[in-house]
Amino acid sequence: MNASKWPRLALAGALYAVGFLVAGAVGGLGYFHFGNPQETCAACHEMTGVHSDWSVSPHRTVHCRTCHGGSLTLDVHALQSHLNRIVRHFSPQPGPEIRLKERHIADLSEACRDCHPQAFADWRSSRHATTYARIFLDPAHNRTAPPTDDCLRCHGMFFEGDITDLVRRTSAGSFALRDDARGAQPAIPCLACHQVHAPAGASLVAGIYDRRERSHYAANLLPVAQTMRHGQPLRISSDPVQRVCVRCHATSATRELGTSDDRTPAGVHEGLSCRDCHWSHTQSAQASCGACHPAQSHCGLEVQKMDTTYLSTSSKHNVHTVACTDCHPQGRPAPRTPQP
């Protein structure tokens, strides 16, 4: 054989080998991208528990790639994650438990929007759509309560680090984010209260993500937080969602009503649930009074026009805890006949 042909034969062989490997890789990735999750994702023992949770969740008809992305992607982080899982799969040492990372949260939130546009729009209009900048760069709040690690328990549950990794003090004594790009990111994303793989029943009442445990807990598994008023226990709603709300809107260590960020209903509203007045995603309570109260109250006044924080935030009568004696210290007056 002519010696000059060897380089061409070697090159052709190399090209065939590369083509074979590329075709095999694309075919394998295509199989995992379009295949049945039972035969792809769940085929690895590391994913057995996750797949079992997904199979009994409301999302069991949604393909894994819809929320987590597929194998056929040009996203560098996704490809890196796929490669890391393959390496851990063949490693003799057990790898760490698979957990959501902060960089995945934004992508999953976009998937939430695609399937639940109204709920997402409601959330975006609420205070729960607040950003890192609004929470941690509030001068008035920071003067009285500087940012601490405990802030991340509710505002930044998925942040990977402690408070010193998030903010820094400036030369002027104020605070600034270490990464300015984080300022516009939501501090309370969908996954703070919703678990994608939650069982069907549990998903209807949401839950809470525990930053320390790096796990979701369904509302019905949470304990009922007892709140006291002048040393006496209050009647607390049995609604499981109430337990989610008080994970963040909680009393101080004294458990006394109204301390810290507590919103426990008391007074005339004792025993009510947050959802009796607030819509789940907007948190709006604008139309809630009419659901329980007649147009005219016992006093002959319109409830919405009474002197409470529902009418004006400057009122000294908090609508969450208002009682008849707040306005009538001598006792409740006799009913008045409403004016026509």
C-alpha positions in Angstrom: 0.0 0.0 0.0 1.3 3.4 -0.8 2.7 5.0 2.3 1.0 8.3 1.4 -2.4 6.8 1.9 -1.9 6.0 5.6 -2.5 9.5 6.8 -5.7 9.7 4.8 -6.8 6.3 6.1 -6.0 7.3 9.7 -7.8 10.6 9.3 -10.9 8.8 7.8 -10.8 6.2 10.6 -10.6 9.0 13.2 -13.5 10.8 11.6 -15.6 7.7 11.5 -14.8 7.1 15.2 -15.7 10.6 16.1 -18.9 10.4 14.1 -19.8 7.2 15.8 -19.2 8.6 19.2 -21.1 11.8 18.4 -24.0 9.8 17.0 -24.1 7.6 20.0 -23.9 10.6 22.4 -26.7 12.4 20.6 -28.8 9.3 20.4 -28.3 8.6 24.1 -29.1 12.2 25.0 -32.2 12.1 22.7 -33.4 8.9 24.4 -33.1 10.5 27.8 -34.7 13.7 26.6 -37.8 12.2 25.0 -38.0 8.9 26.8 -40.4 7.7 29.5 -39.1 9.0 32.9 -39.7 5.5 34.3 -37.1 4.2 31.9 -34.7 7.1 32.0 -34.6 9.3 35.1 -35.8 6.6 37.4 -33.4 4.1 36.0 -30.7 5.4 38.3 -31.0 4.4 41.9 -30.1 7.9 43.0 -33.4 9.1 41.5 -35.6 6.4 42.9 -36.9 8.4 45.8 -37.4 11.6 43.8 -39.3 9.6 41.1 -41.5 8.0 43.7 -42.5 11.4 45.0 -43.1 12.7 41.5 -45.3 9.7 40.6 -47.9 10.6 43.3 -47.8 14.3 42.8 -50.1 16.5 40.8 -47.2 16.9 38.3 -46.9 13.2 37.5 -48.2 13.9 34.0 -45.6 16.6 33.5 -42.3 15.3 32.0 -39.2 15.8 34.0 -37.6 18.0 31.4 -40.5 20.5 31.6 -39.3 21.7 34.9 -35.7 20.5 35.1 -34.6 20.9 31.5 -33.7 18.1 29.1 -30.5 16.4 28.0 -30.5 18.2 24.7 -29.5 21.6 26.0 -26.7 24.1 25.4 -26.9 25.3 29.0 -23.5 24.9 30.5 -24.7 24.5 34.1 -27.2 21.9 33.0 -24.6 19.9 31.2 -22.2 20.2 34.1 -24.9 18.9 36.4 -25.6 15.9 34.1 -21.9 15.1 33.9 -21.5 15.3 37.7 -24.4 12.9 38.2 -22.8 10.4 35.8 -19.5 10.6 37.6 -21.2 10.1 41.0 -23.2 7.2 39.6 -20.0 5.3 38.8 -18.1 6.5 41.9 -17.5 3.9 44.6 -18.2 6.6 47.2 -21.8 7.6 47.8 -22.4 11.1 46.5 -24.3 13.8 48.3 -28.0 13.8 48.4 -29.5 15.5 45.3 -30.7 19.0 46.3 -32.0 22.0 44.5 -29.4 24.7 44.2 -30.1 28.4 44.1 -29.3 28.8 40.4 -32.1 26.3 39.6 -34.8 28.2 41.4 -35.2 30.9 38.8 -35.5 28.4 36.0 -38.1 26.4 38.0 -40.1 29.6 38.7 -40.2 30.2 35.0 -41.7 26.7 34.5 -44.3 27.6 37.2 -45.3 30.7 35.2 -45.6 28.7 32.0 -48.2 26.3 33.5 -49.8 28.5 36.2 -49.9 32.0 34.6 -52.7 33.4 36.7 -51.2 32.2 40.0 -47.8 33.5 39.0 -49.3 36.9 38.0 -51.1 37.0 41.4 -47.8 36.3 43.2 -46.0 39.0 41.2 -48.5 41.5 42.3 -48.1 40.6 46.0 -45.6 41.6 48.7 -44.2 38.1 48.6 -42.7 38.9 45.2 -40.3 41.3 47.0 -36.6 41.3 46.0 -33.3 41.0 47.8 -32.7 44.7 47.3 -36.1 45.7 48.8 -35.5 43.5 51.9 -31.8 44.0 52.7 -31.3 47.5 51.4 -34.1 49.2 53.3 -32.4 52.0 55.3 -35.2 52.5 57.8 -35.4 48.9 58.7 -31.6 48.4 58.7 -31.2 51.2 61.2 -33.4 49.4 63.8 -32.6 45.8 62.8 -29.5 45.2 60.8 -29.5 42.1 58.5 -28.7 38.8 60.3 -28.6 35.1 59.3 -32.1 34.7 60.7 -33.4 37.0 57.9 -32.6 34.3 55.4 -35.0 31.9 57.1 -37.8 33.7 55.2 -36.1 36.1 52.8 -33.6 34.1 50.9 -34.4 30.5 51.9 -32.3 29.1 49.0 -29.4 31.5 49.3 -26.2 29.4 49.5 -24.2 31.2 52.2 -24.7 33.3 55.3 -25.6 36.9 55.7 -22.0 38.1 55.3 -21.9 36.4 51.9 -25.0 38.4 50.9 -24.5 41.9 52.2 -21.6 44.1 53.3 -21.3 47.4 55.2 -20.3 50.4 53.2 -18.0 53.1 54.4 -21.0 55.2 55.1 -22.3 52.6 57.5 -25.2 51.4 55.3 -25.5 48.0 53.6 -24.9 46.9 50.0 -25.3 43.6 48.2 -22.0 41.9 47.4 -23.5 40.9 44.1 -25.6 43.8 42.5 -27.2 41.4 40.1 -28.9 39.6 42.9 -30.9 42.8 43.8 -33.7 42.1 41.4 -34.1 38.4 42.2 -37.1 37.4 44.2 -36.4 36.7 47.9 -39.5 34.6 48.3 -39.9 32.5 45.1 -42.7 30.0 44.4 -40.7 27.1 45.9 -40.6 28.8 49.3 -44.2 27.6 49.8 -44.7 25.0 47.1 -42.9 21.7 46.6 -43.0 20.4 43.0 -43.0 16.7 44.1 -45.4 17.1 47.0 -48.2 14.4 47.2 -51.4 15.5 45.5 -53.3 16.2 48.8 -50.4 18.0 50.5 -49.8 20.3 47.5 -53.2 21.8 47.8 -52.3 23.3 51.2 -48.7 24.2 50.3 -45.9 23.9 52.8 -42.7 25.5 53.8 -39.0 25.2 52.8 -36.7 24.9 55.8 -33.4 26.5 55.0 -31.5 24.6 57.7 -32.8 21.2 56.7 -32.8 22.1 53.0 -36.1 20.3 52.7 -39.8 21.0 52.2 -42.4 20.2 54.8 -46.1 19.9 54.0 -48.4 22.2 56.0 -50.2 19.2 57.7 -46.8 18.1 59.2 -46.1 21.5 60.8 -46.9 22.0 64.5 -49.6 24.5 65.6 -47.8 27.5 67.0 -49.4 28.6 70.2 -49.8 32.4 70.7 -50.5 34.0 74.0 -52.3 37.2 74.9 -51.5 38.6 78.3 -50.4 35.0 79.3 -53.6 33.4 78.1 -53.6 31.1 75.0 -55.5 32.2 72.0 -57.8 30.1 69.9 -55.9 29.2 66.8 -57.4 28.2 63.4 -57.1 24.5 62.5 -56.4 25.5 58.8 -53.0 23.9 57.9 -52.0 26.9 55.8 -52.1 29.0 59.0 -49.1 26.9 60.1 -47.2 27.9 57.0 -47.9 31.6 57.5 -46.7 31.7 61.1 -43.3 30.1 60.1 -42.4 33.6 59.0 -45.1 35.8 60.5 -44.2 34.6 63.9 -44.1 36.0 67.4 -40.9 36.5 69.3 -39.6 33.9 71.7 -42.1 35.1 74.3 -45.0 33.9 72.0 -46.9 37.0 72.9 -49.4 38.3 70.5 -48.2 41.2 68.2 -44.5 40.8 68.9 -42.0 40.6 66.1 -43.9 40.0 62.8 -46.9 38.3 64.3 -50.3 38.6 62.5 -52.3 36.0 64.6 -56.0 37.0 64.5 -57.4 38.0 67.8 -60.2 40.1 69.3 -63.3 39.9 67.1 -61.2 37.8 64.6 -59.8 35.3 67.0 -59.8 31.8 65.5 -59.9 32.9 61.9 -57.3 31.6 59.4 -55.2 33.9 57.3 -57.0 32.5 54.2 -60.4 33.6 55.6 -59.3 37.2 54.6 -56.3 36.9 52.4 -56.2 35.4 48.9 -53.6 32.7 48.6 -51.2 34.3 46.1 -52.1 38.0 46.0 -52.5 38.2 49.8 -55.1 40.8 49.1 -57.9 41.3 51.7 -59.8 44.0 49.8 -63.0 42.0 49.4 -62.8 40.0 52.5 -65.0 41.9 54.9 -68.1 41.5 52.9 -67.7 37.7 52.9 -68.6 37.6 56.7 -70.0 41.0 57.6 -73.3 42.6 56.6 -73.2 46.0 55.1 -73.9 47.5 58.5 -72.2 46.5 61.7 -73.7 46.2 65.2 -72.8 49.8 65.6 -74.7 50.8 62.4 -71.4 51.6 60.7 -69.9 50.1 57.5 -67.2 47.7 58.6 -64.8 48.8 55.9 -65.0 52.4 57.2 -64.3 51.7 60.8 -61.2 53.1 62.4 -58.8 50.2 61.8 -55.7 49.5 59.8 -57.9 48.1 57.1 -59.1 51.6 56.3 -55.8 53.4 57.1 -52.4 52.0 58.1 -52.0 55.0 60.4 -54.9 53.7 62.6 -54.0 52.6 66.1 -56.5 49.7 65.8 -54.8 46.7 64.1 -57.5 44.9 62.1 -55.8 41.6 63.0 -56.4 42.1 66.7 -59.2 44.7 67.0 -61.8 44.2 69.7 -65.1 45.9 70.4 -63.6 47.4 73.6 -60.9 49.1 71.6 -63.5 51.7 70.5 -66.0 51.1 73.3 -64.0 50.9 76.5 -67.3 51.2 78.5 -68.7 48.1 76.9 -70.5 47.4 73.7 -73.4 49.9 73.1 -76.9 48.9 72.2 -77.5 48.1 68.6 -78.3 51.1 66.4 -80.8 51.1 63.6 -79.0 51.5 60.3 -79.9 54.7 58.5 -81.7 54.1 55.2 
